[in-house]
Amino acid sequence: MTQGPLTTEAGAPVADNQNSETAGIGGPVLLQDQHLLEKLAHFNRERIPERVVHARGAGAYGTFTVTGDVTPYTRAAFLSEVGKETEVFLRFSTVAGNLGAADAVRDPRGFALKFYTEEGNYDLVGNNTPVFFIRDAIKFPDFIHTQKRDPYTGSQEADNVWDFWSLSPESTHQVTWLFGDRGIPAGYRHMDGFGSHTFQWNNEAGEVFWVKYHFKTDQGIRNLTQAEANKLAGEDPDSHQRDLRQAIERGEYPTWTVGVQIMPAADAATYRFNPFDLTKVWPHADYPVIEFGRLELNRNPENIFAEVEQSIFSPAHFVPGIGPSPDKMLQGRLFGYGDAHRYRVGINADHLPVNRPHATEARTHSRDGYLYDGRHKGAKNYEPNSFGGPHQTDRPLWQPVAVTGLTGDHPTPVHAEDNDFVQAGNLYRLMSEDEKGRLIDNLAGSLSQVSRDDIVERAVNNFRQADGDFGKRLEAAVQALRG
């Protein structure tokens, strides 16, 4: 069915979209051909800056359904009753690669979930691993610089990667995850997701709980070996994006069982290690995962640029009943993500359809700027006002946290069993002999590319402190590859 005549951006009909207007046959093109100029100018501006991290991604819409009662722990309206459904948008991504990079690479995967709740958008911006490389956001730019292209060579350099990791022993746990079997998921549908950080839940009575989110894939975990990934990345760079899209097109909607670990607020101060440390997991024996939801993806975006590239997520997008924790990495992300989108997409990125709240209108006093759509018309743009404008509720979204002491550049608080190597060693000892062998091979293959012996020795020593056998086998494997 025809959609009518082609028009310019201003709506005027286009007479000829095949030939530029020229001064006679074969003559120079005329400046007055506004359709040509408009097309070329728009084409030059079709791309926005790609994300500094998580540039390579895919997304889909779906539904979150409450399956368990969590009202004793949170007053969030979208979690208020079993059976309640909330529309969501989930963006998967790699971390280090640029927009044109391959999907099948050894890299953490972003797991960014937007809940379009009746109280506004709630963004849960996590990964497919429960931990991360660092615990303080002040190190994040340095870490990402090591994963990106070297300013001199223009390539990712093993020297940079391993120099930083070996000098940052808190990364040992995440590196063990990354080079293990789950380091290269076979597809976005076949991996788990995590909120990773610790967050606050608070209930109607004002009681506070610390929580960690878990998304368990119902499709089963599937991973790629390094050899399989190398082959797939060369043959089909879009493998994971295509797999997700085609599964939804076939009606094979991927689902995840959603659970949460819950720690009463009073436990945090005396817990055996710092519960807000992003490099550590909470053992399930201490705080078991409680199932409370089901996530299903069932609709593909109609336009990748408009809905995936221009989608924005921020850990600072909370709703009543959910809030932040003293996790220092999370605290940095509360600023960093929103600021990245204000720069990358524009100050009014929240006006775009994929980013707008669905059940409620965003009522703010912000006006003007790039992409402003005039939604406020002539309404007053200040508060308080006498003209019926939006006003404050006087009820915070989350409960306050007590703080004491002097300001300063403090390290993360130390608890009785805080250690950068214990959980990496625990993870290694949980692996089967075959899994250990693949982990050692993957690590040795990467470390053998490092040019300096002192960096290699420092890195191996970190794994040796996690587990003696781990370090011994890795050292031997690296020496064998380096001759």
Phi, psi and omega in degrees: 000130181292146178259008181096181185290149172296140180231168169284174178300334180273358175097001179281141181294144180262122182281321185217115178254012182250335187227134175286155178279128183233165175276084183081169179293123180081002182276178180291155180288142183270140177297337183284355178283084185291333177294317177298311182297320180295319179296315181292319181295318179294318180300320180294340185245017184289340182252139173261163177304135178287159177302139178296319171236157181062034183291322185271112185208171176216156184213166177201156176267160178188203185223136170254130181239130178285127180243351180219149183281115176241016180296337174294346186246333182215147177261012178302126187297325183287352177250018193281342181204147178297135181096349182290139182244143178225133177290144181224163169228129183240127176248123174263155180196161163270172185261306192272330187289156177276184188298330181263010183289165179282154179283321188274076180227160177279107186191147171299158178246129173291146181222081187257118188240125178252119175264121177273078187273169178289349178251018183108177182280135172245121181254127174246105190253093185238200182224179175269012173234148182279355182228177179220176186285332186224163182244357183227128185296343180294340179266355187296312178301321179295315179301312182295325177301325180288335181272341182269186183289137179295139183296340179264311185275337183076012180232160171290133186244128178300326178302314182293314182301308186281334175298314180293312182299318183290333177271356180235079186301339178295346180280350187303321181295310182293323179296324176296319173300311189297322182265002172277189186298332182272009182290337178228090177299147178286343178180165181294332182287340190249036176222154176278165174233157180217145168290339177067301179291167167268133179238166176260134163249143174220141186261182183299332180278357180086007178287144185250139176225144173263138187224155171229133184267144177227134176239107183263118182297132177275353177275349184090146178288130173224135183228168177247143168286167179300319181295317178296320180293318179301318180292313182294320180299326179282323183278326185213081182301336182262025190303313186287320178296316181294318181300316180295312182298314184290326177298317179292322177298326179282352184085010176269077188287120179290145181226157176226140171273126189255130179226172182214139168267136185235123178243121173303141186305325183294338182288334192300317187297327185248008178297153190293337168222167184296114184287354180257010181275115184292347179273004183231151173258159170269120177303137182295336177294330178278316182222093183295153178283126179256120180289134179216001182197170177224130179250129177231135173256125188219008180211128179277151172297149176277333182217116186299316182296310185294324191252336179257309181291322182268001174291142179234143179227140177218130175299346180278355179276087179256168173232164180306130180102352180225138181204187183276175173234176177285010176307116186293330177290318177298317181302321177292323181291333179303326175270314192299320184289313178299320180294322178299319182285328175296325177282315191281312184260323179134161186296339179249032180301333179291348178283341183292147186307319183293338185256350183287145167300148182262315187270349181217149177276139174287117183250099182231175174252012177283139182222160167066192181089172181302132179076005181299130187257007177072019186300333185275349181052235184260015183296149178299146184244042177211163181212135003283156173218168184258019187241025176077022180287166179298146185225165182289155182267341184067013174233109182299155179291328182225168183275148179292155179244131181290137176228151178217167173099184184264149174293153179164173179274078188271143170288169177300137180305140183264128174255173190304320185247024177294130181196138183281350189244341187301311185288329174296319177294319177301317180297315179300316183288341175284342185283150172288169180298321178294318179297318177300318180299317179293321177301312180299315180299317181295315179295315182296321178299323178283313182295330181294345179275352181284136187275338186252129182296324184294326177292317179299313182298320180294319179294314180299322181297326176299316180289328176297323178289333176289318179197130183301317180294321178305306182295319182297314181291323179294317179301315180295320182293319178295316179299321179296321181284327182273349178073000000 
